[in-house]
Amino acid sequence: MRLLRGTRHDKYFDISHNNFIQKIMQPNSIVKDKRNWLYGAGCLLCVEIFIAAFLHDRIVRPYVGDLLAVVFLYCLVRSVVTTPVRPTVAAVLLVAYAIEVLQYLHLLTYVGLAHSRLAAVVLGNHFEWGDMLAYTLGAAGILAAERVKVLYDHYYA
């Protein structure tokens, strides 16, 4: 049954409407958004691997790598679940802080992975306050970028 033209719902419920096929064929914007977050996480993972494998300096590897690790975790979480920005950033920051605290407690020694190079690269092996600052700056950068995105969408999209 066709809806009468001129009603405000006809374009959503009328099967014969011209845009019906286009709406079916368009990828879901949420799925597309999650896919973009996953692509971003993949790119950041490649950058992190490059930093861990080839850069052995006193600035980029320890601090920029930690800052990007928070951004990587954020992108990974956003690729899986749709949650508000601030709670997601807070959760990612707490995970980063927890990993740093576990480094302070020498977790790798207690679980028998102290000599594992992979475990040391992934989880780290020593606590530094500078890492906590890098995590915090990464989280602040995420919040700033998300705010800019909201403002851009509001004024230009």
Contacts in CASP RR format, 6 or more apart in sequence:
PFRMAT RR
TARGET T0000
AUTHOR 0000-0000-0000
METHOD contacts of the structure
MODEL  1
MRLLRGTRHDKYFDISHNNFIQKIMQPNSIVKDKRNWLYGAGCLLCVEIF
IAAFLHDRIVRPYVGDLLAVVFLYCLVRSVVTTPVRPTVAAVLLVAYAIE
VLQYLHLLTYVGLAHSRLAAVVLGNHFEWGDMLAYTLGAAGILAAERVKV
LYDHYYA
2 14 0 8 1.000
2 15 0 8 1.000
2 16 0 8 1.000
3 9 0 8 1.000
3 10 0 8 1.000
3 13 0 8 1.000
3 14 0 8 1.000
4 10 0 8 1.000
10 17 0 8 1.000
11 17 0 8 1.000
11 19 0 8 1.000
14 20 0 8 1.000
30 82 0 8 1.000
34 78 0 8 1.000
34 79 0 8 1.000
34 80 0 8 1.000
34 82 0 8 1.000
35 79 0 8 1.000
37 75 0 8 1.000
37 76 0 8 1.000
37 78 0 8 1.000
37 79 0 8 1.000
38 75 0 8 1.000
38 76 0 8 1.000
38 79 0 8 1.000
40 75 0 8 1.000
41 72 0 8 1.000
41 75 0 8 1.000
41 76 0 8 1.000
41 79 0 8 1.000
42 72 0 8 1.000
42 75 0 8 1.000
44 68 0 8 1.000
44 71 0 8 1.000
44 72 0 8 1.000
44 75 0 8 1.000
45 72 0 8 1.000
47 68 0 8 1.000
48 65 0 8 1.000
48 68 0 8 1.000
48 69 0 8 1.000
48 72 0 8 1.000
51 60 0 8 1.000
51 61 0 8 1.000
51 64 0 8 1.000
51 65 0 8 1.000
51 68 0 8 1.000
52 61 0 8 1.000
52 121 0 8 1.000
55 61 0 8 1.000
62 128 0 8 1.000
62 130 0 8 1.000
62 131 0 8 1.000
62 134 0 8 1.000
63 130 0 8 1.000
63 131 0 8 1.000
63 133 0 8 1.000
63 134 0 8 1.000
64 134 0 8 1.000
65 134 0 8 1.000
66 96 0 8 1.000
66 131 0 8 1.000
66 134 0 8 1.000
66 135 0 8 1.000
67 134 0 8 1.000
67 135 0 8 1.000
67 137 0 8 1.000
67 138 0 8 1.000
68 138 0 8 1.000
69 96 0 8 1.000
69 135 0 8 1.000
70 92 0 8 1.000
70 93 0 8 1.000
70 96 0 8 1.000
70 134 0 8 1.000
70 135 0 8 1.000
70 138 0 8 1.000
70 139 0 8 1.000
70 142 0 8 1.000
71 138 0 8 1.000
71 141 0 8 1.000
71 142 0 8 1.000
73 92 0 8 1.000
73 95 0 8 1.000
73 96 0 8 1.000
74 88 0 8 1.000
74 89 0 8 1.000
74 92 0 8 1.000
74 142 0 8 1.000
77 83 0 8 1.000
77 88 0 8 1.000
77 91 0 8 1.000
77 92 0 8 1.000
78 88 0 8 1.000
85 142 0 8 1.000
85 143 0 8 1.000
85 146 0 8 1.000
86 143 0 8 1.000
89 139 0 8 1.000
89 142 0 8 1.000
89 143 0 8 1.000
90 139 0 8 1.000
92 139 0 8 1.000
92 142 0 8 1.000
93 135 0 8 1.000
93 136 0 8 1.000
93 139 0 8 1.000
96 135 0 8 1.000
97 132 0 8 1.000
97 135 0 8 1.000
99 123 0 8 1.000
99 124 0 8 1.000
100 127 0 8 1.000
100 128 0 8 1.000
100 131 0 8 1.000
100 132 0 8 1.000
100 135 0 8 1.000
101 127 0 8 1.000
102 123 0 8 1.000
103 123 0 8 1.000
103 124 0 8 1.000
103 125 0 8 1.000
103 126 0 8 1.000
103 127 0 8 1.000
104 127 0 8 1.000
106 114 0 8 1.000
107 123 0 8 1.000
108 114 0 8 1.000
108 116 0 8 1.000
108 119 0 8 1.000
108 120 0 8 1.000
108 123 0 8 1.000
108 124 0 8 1.000
108 125 0 8 1.000
113 119 0 8 1.000
113 120 0 8 1.000
114 120 0 8 1.000
114 125 0 8 1.000
END
